Amino acid sequence: MKNRRIILTVILFATMAITLPAAYCQQDTTTPATTPTTTPEEEWGQMTPEQRETLRERYQQFKKLTPEQRQELRGRLRQLRQMNREERAKILESYGIYQKLTPAQRERLENNYKRFQSLPPARQQQLRNTYRRFMRMPPERRARMLENFRKWQELTPEQREQIRSKTPKAKAKPQ
């Protein structure tokens, strides 16, 4: 189910990134998102032939979804339309990064997401906090940590255990 949610979100963002005219993504945020500035016919006329073909393909995929999946996708589209230009741009940028991943990288990302979702809420929050602390670090320190992590991954289990046995245990924080 979680994998389907990821796939639905990706399909949505793919459709939005490829088929929507640039004018929509740059619309004035003072205009309410519920009042379209162009008709569907005008938007169709503004699309390139490639965008039209992609939209046709995405529509065929959409027709294959269950009613529940369609409803969820519509809800996500409503959320996207309610966002301001910067929020939409950030989502589309994230999708662009996702699209550049290899199939193996995507699978790994999706598996990690599934693992994260299966964790207890307290552990999820702990990981979010750790990530926020990591992102607040100076770029040089983050780069060093990532390099150390990469090196750690290259170690054999025996080498890792040897390092762990030589490292003093951290004291538990008082509660």
N, C-alpha and C positions, 0 to 999 in steps of 0.2 A: 504494500500500500504506500509506504513512504517512497519507494522507488517510482511508483506511478505519479506521486505528487511532484517529485523532482522532474520527471519527464514532462508532465503537464506544464510546469512552470517554465521549463526550457522551451517547449513548443510555443508557449505564449510569448516569451521574450524574443524568440526567433522571429515569430510573425511580426511582432511590433518593430523589431530592429530592421527587418528587411522590407516590410510592406508599407509601413506608414510613411507618408511624405515627410520630408525634413521640416516642413512648415509646422506640422502638428507637434513635433518634439520641441519646437522653438516658439510655440504659441505664447502669447502674453499671459502671464499667470494671474492677472487681475480679471481676466475673462473667466466666468464660471466654467468648470469642466463639463457641465451638463448641457451647455448650449454650444452645439457644433458650429464652427465658423464656415465649414463647407459641407456640401451634400455628399453622400456616398458616390454619386455620379461624378462630381467634380474631383473627389479624391482619386477615383479610378482613372480619370483623365490625366491626372498629374503623375501617375505611376509609370515607370519604365516597363517595357515588355517583360524584363526579367522579374520585376517586382510582381507584376500581374500573374506570371506563371507560378511564382513561389506562393502567392496568395491562393491560387487554385489548388496547388498541392496541399497547402496547410488546411484548406477547407475540406478536402477529401479526408485528411487525417481527423479533422474535427468531427466529421459525420460518422466516423467509426467509433467515437467515444461513447460511453454510456451516458444516460441523462445526468447522472450524478457528477460524472467527470466534466461534462459540458457546463453544468451549473457552477462547479468549482472554478473552472476556467473563466467563466463570465464574471464571477466575483473578483478574481484576481485582476481581470481587465478593468473592472470598475475601480479597484484600488489604484491601479496604475494611472488611470485617467484623473483621479483626484489628487495625484501628486503634482508638486510644482516641477518646473523645468529641470532644476538641479537634481531632484530626487530621481526623476525619470532618466536623466543622463547617467547617473550613478548606476542604476540598475542595468541600463543598456551597456554600459562599460563592463560591468561584471559579466554580463552574458557574452560580450565579445571575448573576454578572457577565457570563459568556459569553452567557447567554440574553438579556440586555438589549442585546447588540450588534445592530446592523443586519446584514442579510445581507452588505452590502458590507464592513462591518468584520470580520465573521467570515471572509469570503473572504480579506481582507488578512492577518488573523491566521494563517490556515491556510497561505497562501502564504509568509509569513515563517517559519513553523515548518518548512515543507518546505525553504526555502533554508538555514535554520540546520542542519537535519539533513544537508544535502548538503555542509556544510563539513568540512574535515579536523578531527579531534579536537582538535588543538592550537589551532586558530582558535576552535572552540566553547568551549574552556576559557578562552581569552583574553576572549571576550565575556562569559562567566559572571563572570569576575573583575572586568571593567569594570562590569558590572551591580551586583555586590556593593559596589564602591566608590561607585557612584552612590547606592545605597540607604543607605549609611552617612553620606552628606552631610546637613548640616542641611536641613530642609524649604525654607527660603528660598533656599538655593543651588540645590537641585534645581529649584525653580520657575523661577529665573532661567535655568538651563540649558535647561529645556524650552521656555521662551519664546524663547530664542535659537535653539534648534533649529527651532521653528515658523517663525521669521522666515527662517532659512536655507532652509527648504523653499520659501518663497514667492519666493525669488530666482530669476532666470533663470540658465541655465548660464553666460551671459556675465558676469553680476554675480558669480557664485560664483568664476569663474576670475579675475576682477579682484581679488577679495579674497585669493584664494590667492596670487596673484603678489606682493601687497604684504606678505604675512605671512612672516616669517623661518621657515625650516625648523627643526624641532626636531632637536636633536642626538640621534644614536642612543645608546642606553644601552650601556655596555660590558658584554660578556657574561662 
